[in-house]
Amino acid sequence: MRNHVQKGENITIPSPAVVASGDLVVVGALYGVAAGDAETGADLDLVTVGVFDLPKVSALAINAGDKVYYDSTAKLVSKTASGNTYIGVAVTAAVNPSATVNVRLNGAF
């Protein structure tokens, strides 16, 4: 197929800010985990599909199968949909308190 560009699991975009490897990055409806460090405006490789251990609201219990959202202000995963970006589903439970949760990123948006 002549118009195929790439699979899309890993994409390169201009970094919207200073980003560290492993950070969840959200740009509009596009999101993924940074594959490396990047300065603002530099090429940033994002991994858009897979399961990642991401920081969450500590005082929040999350069950496997719960939909999770990214709060870009707090830079944490939560279960609150309002004002946040849907990023996927928890694949493990995370108790209250805990710092992280394993999330399968939703490649389908």
N, C-alpha and C positions, 0 to 999 in steps of 0.2 A: 504494500500500500504506500503510495507516494506521499501522502499527507501526514503520515504518522510521525510525531516528533519525539516522543519518549513514553515510557510506561507511566511515569508520574509518581512512583513511590518515593523517589528522591528528586527534588527540584532545586534549582538555583535561582535565588531572587536577590535584589539589593537589600542588605540588612536595614531594617527600620530603626535600629538603635544599636548600642553596644550589646553584643550577645555572647554568652559563654556556652561552650559545648554542653548539650543536655538541657538547655533552656527550652521551654515551650514558647513558640513564637506565633503570634496571631496578627495577621495583616488582612483586615476586612473579614471575608469568609474563609480565607486560606489560613491553615495552621499546620504546624509540624514541629518536630524536635530538632534543634540545631545540631548538626553533625560535627561542628567545630566552632571555634571562636570567630567573631567577626566584628569589625568596627562599623559604625554607621555608614551606610552607602556601599560598603564592600560586598563582594559576592558572598552569599550565605547559602550553604547547602542545608535544605530541610528534608527530614525524613517524615513522610506524611502517612505512612501505614506501619502498624506494628503495635507491640505492647511495651509501654514505658512506665517506669517508676517515677511518678510526678508528685511535687509538693501539694499538699492539700490543707484545707482549713483544719487545724489541729483538733478543735473541739467539735468534730463532726464524725459521726459513724457513717460509713458507706458500706453497703452490701454488694457482693458480687452480682452483677447484672443491672445495677443502678445506672441510669443515665447520668453523665457528669458534664459539667460546664466549666469554662475557664473564666475566672474573674480577673480581667486584665489590670484592674486597679491594685488589687491585693497580690496579683501574680500567683494565685492559688486555684486549685481545683475545688469545686464545690458541687452541691446538688441543686443550687438555685439557678433556675432558668432565666428569670427576669433580669435583663440588662447584661447577661453573660453569653458567651459563645459556646454552643454545644460542640463538644470535642469527641465524645465517644461513650464507652461503657466500662465500668469497673470490672475487672476480671478476678479480683480478689477482694475480700472484705478488709476494711480498715477500721479499727476501733477508735473510740473517743477516749483519751487523746492519742493521736499518732500523727506523724509528720508527712507520710506519703501514702499513695495508693497506686496499684498497678492498673493502667488504663489502656484499653485497645482503642487507638485512634480510629475515628469513623471516616474512612476514606471516601464514603459516598456523600458526605456533606449532609 
